[in-house]
Amino acid sequence: MGGLAHALSFGAFAPAAGLAVAAGAVGIASPVGIACAAAAVAWTAIDLLVVEPRLRAGGGEVDDVATAFLRKALRAGSVDHVARDLAAALRAGFPPQGPPCAVLIAPGGADGAIRQVVLCGKAPELGDTTAALDWLGAVGEALDRESLAQLFDLPVEEGGGDGPRAVAAMLDAAHCDVVLPLRHRGLLLGVLIVARPPGTAADPATTRLLRALRAYTTAAVARTLLDAEVTQQGKLSRTVDLATAMQEAMMPMEKPVRRPGFELRGLFRPVAECGGDLWMWRDLGDGKVLLLTADATGHGAAPALLAAVAKGTVDALCQLWGAEADPGELLAQLNRVVYRTGKRRYMMTAFAVVIDVPRQTMRFANAGQNFPVMVKQPRDGQPGATVEALIARGDALGASPRARFDNHDRPLPPGDRLVMYTDGVVDCGTPGRDPYGDKRMRALLAGTAGERGTKVPELLLAELEAHAGGQPMGDDVTVLVFELTDPGPAAGQEGEA
């Protein structure tokens, strides 16, 4: 790197050093010290993961704007500070004054209020946003006016009904044309609505910038709430109440995702108000797809917020690496973030796999997660489907500052199913009933081989609920099923989860 890049690199790391000194000065065991230390290590991780690679590679203008925002937002002490940095990023991304209008709908404080923070333009009169936030919390997709209009006449179970009309009305009131939910599995943390500058509607750079800012803002808002848990333990319950007031979505998007060449579906059931489970998928380009399941230790809002930070980190890495994303390296980088943020107070298990759809292969790595299984269709005269575990071992994320996660490769023939799940599935039970267990799960998966793959998660969850006999299942439950299909047009396509 040149002299300017060296100076920028030093400047990027300086806040982490300052926070570390502050932590030592006030006492590392105190709540404030813990908060400073957590912020320092999180900032260091982001600096290593995002800032330094960009300085070395000399990233493009869009990446520079998004990265500069991430550097500031992940040290923001409040939602107000996140909004301030986001407004600056929008002005930098759409010079000279930013978009004609941009509004952040965000938590308003401990009283559970919702408020609108004007980022660009004039303050709109949005009126009652309850119905719009409710629908966005359940769907969670970035949408523009055209996408919303296509949903107006669909039935409610397919994403239609009054919800998309309420969101369209909110956009009309604000004179905006894009809505970006800041949503993590279990929590709707805010909503960003933006009016794209004239002539940029079809601009790929505009779309890329808004998607990056959405992912980074979600992670930044989650970090401010998690910081409140560390420094002000008594106030986190009010934060959860606020999330409820914002019509939080307690489950991820449950619709099947169908694309040419594959389909998948994931379902999530939290045992508490919010859950620490996470599942996500990303289209990496060049026919490659990333799938990830994760489980943060504990229950409630704090693990859910840690999972949101992890999701933001994975989003950033996917944007940096694209089709070159490597599951073992992704888990290694994520381990550093979890360790430096949680300091072993919170840890996480995870399984990551990159599937090459055209080549029908997959590469995977495991960080303490339950072994996923392959449900293999009958072949060569076999009487029925077989279920095979994908053996891959690795330490839980956050257990040590550095960890290595080995990659494993194997074919994935069309028709065979990859089933990923968290430990709440096999551990499901009650004080008077044994855990559901691996044996029952395998029998059900083999018995449902004739069903469409996207139906399997709900069949498994129904079986777990029956096994629990109406009692709480004891732990968060996440199930994700992926299957390669014949390439070609696929109906009912959905956005990334």
C-alpha positions in Angstrom: 0.0 0.0 0.0 1.1 3.6 -0.6 1.6 6.3 2.0 -2.1 7.4 1.9 -3.3 3.9 2.2 -1.0 3.3 5.2 -2.3 6.4 6.8 -5.9 5.4 6.2 -5.1 1.9 7.6 -3.7 3.4 10.7 -6.6 5.7 11.1 -9.1 2.9 10.7 -7.5 0.9 13.5 -7.0 3.9 15.9 -10.6 3.7 17.3 -10.1 0.1 18.3 -6.9 1.0 20.2 -8.7 3.9 21.9 -11.5 1.6 23.0 -9.1 -1.0 24.3 -7.3 1.7 26.4 -10.6 2.9 27.7 -11.6 -0.6 28.7 -8.4 -1.0 30.7 -8.8 2.4 32.3 -12.3 1.8 33.7 -11.7 -1.9 34.5 -12.2 -4.8 32.2 -14.6 -6.5 34.6 -17.0 -3.6 34.8 -20.0 -3.3 32.5 -18.5 -0.2 30.8 -15.2 -2.0 30.4 -16.8 -5.0 28.9 -18.7 -2.8 26.5 -15.5 -0.9 25.4 -13.6 -4.2 25.0 -16.4 -5.7 23.0 -16.6 -2.7 20.8 -12.8 -2.7 20.3 -12.6 -6.3 19.2 -15.6 -5.9 17.0 -14.1 -2.9 15.4 -10.8 -4.7 14.9 -12.6 -7.6 13.3 -14.4 -5.4 10.8 -11.2 -3.5 10.1 -9.4 -6.8 9.3 -12.3 -8.3 7.4 -13.5 -5.3 5.4 -11.4 -2.2 5.6 -7.9 -3.6 5.1 -8.9 -5.7 2.1 -10.5 -2.7 0.5 -7.5 -0.5 1.1 -5.2 -3.1 -0.5 -7.6 -3.8 -3.4 -8.6 -0.2 -4.0 -12.3 -1.1 -4.2 -14.8 0.7 -6.4 -16.8 3.8 -5.5 -19.8 1.8 -4.3 -17.7 -0.4 -2.1 -15.8 2.6 -0.7 -19.1 4.3 0.4 -20.5 1.1 1.9 -17.2 0.3 3.7 -16.8 3.8 5.1 -20.4 3.6 6.5 -19.7 0.2 8.0 -16.5 1.4 9.7 -18.5 4.2 11.4 -21.8 2.5 12.0 -20.3 -0.5 13.9 -18.9 1.8 16.5 -22.1 3.9 16.8 -23.4 4.2 20.3 -27.0 4.6 19.4 -29.6 4.4 16.6 -29.3 8.1 16.3 -25.6 7.8 15.5 -26.3 5.0 13.0 -28.8 7.2 11.3 -26.3 10.1 11.1 -23.7 7.8 9.5 -26.3 6.4 7.1 -27.3 9.8 6.0 -23.7 10.7 5.2 -23.3 7.4 3.3 -26.4 8.2 1.2 -25.1 11.7 0.4 -21.7 10.2 -0.6 -23.4 7.5 -2.7 -25.7 9.9 -4.5 -23.9 13.3 -4.6 -24.3 16.1 -4.0 -27.2 15.9 -1.6 -28.2 12.3 -1.5 -31.5 10.8 -2.6 -34.6 13.2 -2.9 -36.0 11.5 0.2 -34.8 8.8 2.6 -36.4 8.0 6.0 -35.3 5.5 8.7 -38.2 4.1 10.8 -36.4 3.0 13.9 -36.7 2.4 17.7 -37.5 5.6 19.6 -36.4 4.8 23.1 -37.2 2.9 26.2 -40.9 3.8 26.0 -41.4 1.5 23.0 -42.2 4.4 20.6 -41.5 4.3 16.9 -40.1 7.3 15.2 -39.1 8.5 11.8 -35.6 9.8 11.3 -35.3 11.9 8.1 -32.0 11.1 6.4 -32.4 13.1 3.2 -35.1 15.5 2.0 -38.1 16.7 3.9 -40.0 14.9 6.7 -43.0 13.1 5.2 -46.4 12.5 6.9 -46.5 8.7 6.9 -49.5 8.3 9.2 -50.1 4.9 10.8 -47.4 2.5 9.6 -48.5 -0.5 11.8 -49.9 -2.6 8.9 -46.9 -1.9 6.7 -44.4 -2.8 9.4 -46.4 -6.0 10.2 -46.2 -7.2 6.7 -42.6 -6.2 6.2 -41.6 -8.1 9.3 -43.2 -11.2 8.0 -41.8 -10.9 4.5 -38.5 -9.2 5.0 -37.6 -8.5 1.4 -36.3 -5.4 -0.3 -39.1 -4.2 -2.6 -39.8 -1.4 -5.1 -43.1 -0.2 -6.4 -43.2 -2.6 -9.3 -42.6 -5.6 -7.1 -45.3 -4.5 -4.6 -47.8 -4.0 -7.4 -47.3 -7.6 -8.5 -48.4 -8.8 -5.0 -51.6 -6.8 -4.8 -53.9 -9.5 -6.2 -52.2 -12.5 -4.6 -53.9 -14.3 -1.7 -52.6 -13.5 1.8 -50.8 -16.9 2.1 -48.8 -16.0 -1.0 -47.7 -12.6 0.3 -50.7 -10.6 -1.0 -53.6 -9.0 0.8 -53.6 -5.6 2.5 -49.9 -5.8 3.5 -48.3 -4.8 0.2 -50.9 -2.1 -0.4 -50.1 -0.6 3.0 -46.4 -0.5 2.2 -47.2 1.0 -1.2 -49.2 3.7 0.5 -46.3 4.4 2.9 -44.0 4.8 -0.1 -46.6 7.1 -1.8 -46.8 9.3 1.3 -43.0 9.7 1.5 -42.6 10.0 -2.3 -40.2 7.1 -2.2 -39.9 4.0 -4.4 -37.8 1.5 -2.5 -38.4 -0.1 0.9 -35.6 -1.9 2.7 -36.5 -3.8 5.9 -33.7 -4.0 8.4 -34.6 -7.5 9.5 -32.9 -10.3 11.2 -34.4 -13.7 12.0 -36.8 -13.0 14.8 -36.6 -9.2 14.9 -37.6 -6.3 12.6 -35.0 -3.8 13.7 -36.1 -1.0 11.5 -37.2 0.0 8.0 -35.4 2.2 5.4 -37.4 3.9 2.6 -35.6 5.7 -0.2 -36.4 7.6 -3.3 -33.9 6.7 -5.9 -32.5 9.7 -7.8 -33.9 10.2 -11.3 -32.4 7.9 -13.9 -30.9 5.4 -11.4 -33.8 2.9 -11.1 -32.1 0.3 -13.4 -28.6 1.2 -12.3 -26.8 -1.9 -10.9 -24.5 0.2 -8.8 -27.5 1.9 -7.1 -29.0 -1.5 -6.3 -25.7 -2.8 -5.0 -25.2 0.2 -2.8 -28.7 0.1 -1.3 -28.4 -3.7 -0.6 -25.0 -3.2 1.1 -26.3 -0.3 3.2 -29.3 -2.3 4.2 -27.2 -5.3 5.4 -24.7 -3.0 7.2 -27.4 -0.9 8.9 -29.1 -4.0 10.2 -25.9 -5.2 11.7 -25.1 -1.8 13.2 -28.5 -1.4 14.8 -28.3 -4.9 16.2 -24.9 -4.1 17.7 -26.3 -1.0 19.5 -29.0 -3.1 21.1 -26.5 -5.9 22.0 -24.3 -3.2 23.6 -27.3 -2.1 25.7 -27.5 -5.7 27.0 -23.8 -5.6 28.1 -23.9 -2.1 29.7 -27.5 -1.8 30.9 -28.8 -5.3 31.6 -32.1 -4.1 32.9 -33.1 -2.3 29.8 -32.9 -5.1 27.3 -36.4 -6.3 28.1 -37.7 -2.9 27.1 -35.8 -3.2 23.8 -37.7 -6.5 23.2 -40.9 -4.8 23.9 -39.9 -2.1 21.4 -39.3 -4.8 18.8 -42.7 -6.1 19.5 -44.2 -2.7 19.1 -42.5 -2.6 15.7 -44.4 -5.7 14.7 -41.3 -8.0 15.0 -41.3 -11.1 12.9 -40.8 -14.1 15.1 -40.0 -16.4 12.2 -38.0 -16.1 9.0 -39.7 -16.0 5.7 -41.4 -19.4 5.4 -42.2 -19.4 1.7 -40.3 -21.9 -0.5 -37.5 -20.4 -2.6 -37.5 -21.8 -6.1 -34.9 -20.9 -8.7 -33.9 -22.6 -12.0 -31.8 -25.5 -10.9 -32.7 -25.7 -7.2 -35.2 -25.1 -4.5 -35.0 -24.6 -0.7 -37.0 -23.8 2.3 -36.1 -22.9 5.9 -38.3 -22.7 9.0 -37.6 -21.4 12.4 -39.4 -21.7 15.7 -38.0 -19.7 18.8 -38.5 -21.0 22.3 -38.4 -17.5 23.8 -39.5 -14.1 22.6 -36.6 -14.1 20.2 -34.1 -16.8 19.2 -30.4 -17.1 18.6 -30.8 -19.5 15.7 -29.9 -18.2 12.2 -30.4 -19.6 8.7 -29.6 -17.8 5.5 -28.7 -18.3 1.9 -27.0 -16.1 -0.6 -26.6 -16.3 -4.4 -22.8 -15.9 -4.9 -22.9 -15.7 -8.7 -21.4 -18.1 -11.3 -24.1 -20.7 -10.3 -22.9 -20.9 -6.7 -25.2 -20.7 -3.6 -24.1 -20.3 0.1 -26.2 -21.9 2.8 -25.6 -21.3 6.5 -27.2 -22.4 9.7 -26.1 -21.2 13.1 -27.1 -21.3 16.8 -26.0 -18.7 19.4 -25.8 -19.8 23.0 -28.8 -19.0 25.2 -32.3 -17.7 24.5 -33.9 -14.3 24.1 -32.9 -11.0 22.6 -29.1 -11.0 23.3 -28.4 -14.3 21.3 -30.7 -13.0 18.6 -28.7 -9.8 18.3 -25.5 -11.7 18.2 -26.9 -13.8 15.4 -27.8 -10.5 13.6 -24.2 -9.3 13.9 -23.1 -12.6 12.5 -25.5 -12.3 9.6 -24.1 -8.9 8.8 -20.6 -10.2 8.9 -21.5 -13.1 6.5 -23.3 -10.5 4.2 -20.1 -8.4 4.1 -17.9 -11.5 3.4 -20.2 -12.6 0.6 -20.1 -9.2 -1.0 -16.3 -9.2 -0.8 -15.7 -12.7 -2.0 -18.6 -13.4 -4.3 -18.3 -16.8 -6.1 -14.9 -17.3 -4.5 -16.5 -17.6 -1.0 -14.9 -20.5 0.9 -17.0 -22.1 3.7 -13.9 -23.0 5.9 -12.5 -19.5 5.6 -15.9 -17.9 6.2 -16.2 -19.8 9.5 -12.7 -18.8 10.4 -13.4 -15.1 9.9 -16.8 -15.4 11.6 -15.0 -17.1 14.6 -12.8 -14.1 15.1 -15.8 -11.7 15.2 -17.8 -13.9 17.6 -14.8 -14.4 19.9 -13.8 -10.8 20.0 -17.4 -9.6 20.5 -18.6 -12.2 22.9 -15.5 -13.0 24.9 -16.8 -16.5 25.5 -19.9 -15.1 27.2 -21.8 -15.8 24.0 -20.6 -18.4 21.5 -22.2 -19.9 18.3 -22.2 -23.1 16.4 -22.5 -23.0 12.6 -22.5 -25.0 9.4 -21.7 -23.5 6.0 -21.9 -25.0 2.6 -21.2 -23.6 -0.9 -23.2 -25.5 -3.6 -22.0 -25.3 -7.2 -25.4 -25.8 -9.0 -24.1 -26.4 -12.6 -21.5 -28.9 -11.4 -23.7 -30.6 -8.9 -21.1 -30.5 -6.1 -20.9 -29.0 -2.6 -18.1 -27.9 -0.3 -18.9 -27.6 3.4 -17.3 -26.9 6.8 -18.7 -27.3 10.4 -18.2 -25.3 13.6 -19.7 -27.5 16.3 -23.1 -27.8 14.6 -25.1 -31.0 14.4 -24.1 -33.0 11.4 -26.4 -32.2 8.5 -27.8 -35.2 6.6 -28.2 -36.2 3.0 -31.5 -37.9 2.1 -30.6 -40.0 -0.9 -33.3 -41.3 -3.3 -33.5 -45.1 -3.9 -31.0 -46.3 -6.5 -29.8 -49.7 -7.8 -32.9 -51.6 -6.5 -32.8 -50.1 -3.0 -36.2 -50.5 -1.3 -36.3 -46.9 0.0 -34.4 -43.7 0.7 -31.3 -43.7 2.8 -30.1 -41.0 5.2 -26.4 -40.3 5.5 -24.7 -37.8 7.9 -22.2 -35.3 6.5 -19.4 -35.8 9.0 -17.4 -32.6 9.5 -15.9 -31.5 12.8 -14.8 -28.1 14.2 -14.9 -26.1 17.4 -17.8 -23.7 18.2 -17.4 -20.2 17.0 -16.0 -17.9 19.7 -14.3 -20.7 21.7 -10.8 -19.5 20.8 -9.3 -16.5 19.1 -8.2 -18.5 16.1 -9.6 -21.7 14.7 -9.3 -23.7 11.5 -12.3 -25.3 9.8 -11.5 -27.9 7.2 -13.5 -28.1 3.9 -15.1 -31.3 2.7 -16.2 -31.9 -0.9 -18.8 -34.3 -2.3 -21.3 -34.6 -5.2 -24.9 -33.5 -4.8 -27.0 -35.3 -7.4 -30.4 -33.9 -8.4 -33.2 -35.4 -6.2 -31.0 -35.9 -3.2 -31.7 -33.5 -0.3 -29.4 -31.7 2.0 -31.1 -31.2 5.4 -29.5 -28.8 7.8 -30.8 -28.2 11.4 -30.0 -26.9 14.8 -29.8 -29.0 18.0 -33.4 -28.0 19.0 -34.7 -30.6 16.6 -33.1 -33.7 18.2 -33.2 -32.2 21.7 -36.9 -31.5 21.5 -38.6 -33.0 24.5 -40.4 -32.4 27.8 -39.7 -33.3 31.4 -41.9 -36.3 31.0 -40.8 -37.3 27.5 -37.4 -38.3 26.0 -35.8 -36.1 23.4 -37.0 -36.5 19.9 -33.6 -37.8 18.9 -31.6 -38.5 15.8 -33.2 -41.9 15.1 -36.8 -40.5 14.9 -35.6 -37.6 12.7 -33.9 -40.0 10.2 -36.9 -42.2 10.0 -39.2 -39.2 9.3 -36.8 -37.9 6.6 -36.6 -41.3 4.9 -40.3 -41.7 5.0 -41.0 -38.3 3.4 -38.6 -38.8 0.5 -41.6 -39.0 -1.8 -42.8 -35.6 -0.7 -41.6 -32.4 -2.3 -38.5 -31.2 -0.5 -39.9 -27.8 0.4 -42.7 -29.5 2.3 -40.3 -31.5 4.6 -39.5 -28.7 7.1 -43.2 -28.2 8.0 -43.7 -32.0 8.3 -40.8 -32.2 10.6 -41.9 -29.3 12.8 -45.4 -30.8 13.0 -43.8 -34.0 14.2 -41.8 -32.2 16.8 -44.9 -30.3 18.1 -46.7 -33.6 18.4 -43.8 -35.1 20.3 -43.8 -32.2 22.7 -47.5 -32.7 23.4 -48.3 -29.0 23.4 -45.5 -28.1 25.7 -42.6 -25.7 24.8 -40.0 -27.6 22.7 -37.2 -26.5 25.0 -34.9 -24.9 22.5 -35.0 -22.9 19.3 -35.7 -25.1 16.2 -34.4 -24.4 12.7 -34.7 -26.7 9.7 -33.4 -26.0 6.2 -33.8 -28.3 3.2 -32.1 -27.8 -0.2 -32.5 -29.8 -3.3 -31.2 -29.6 -6.9 -33.9 -29.7 -9.6 -34.0 -29.9 -13.3 -32.8 -26.4 -14.7 -35.5 -24.3 -16.3 -38.0 -21.6 -15.3 -39.2 -22.0 -11.8 -42.5 -20.6 -10.6 -42.9 -18.7 -7.4 -39.4 -17.4 -7.1 -38.5 -15.6 -3.9 -35.7 -13.2 -2.9 -32.8 -14.1 -0.6 -33.7 -15.0 2.9 
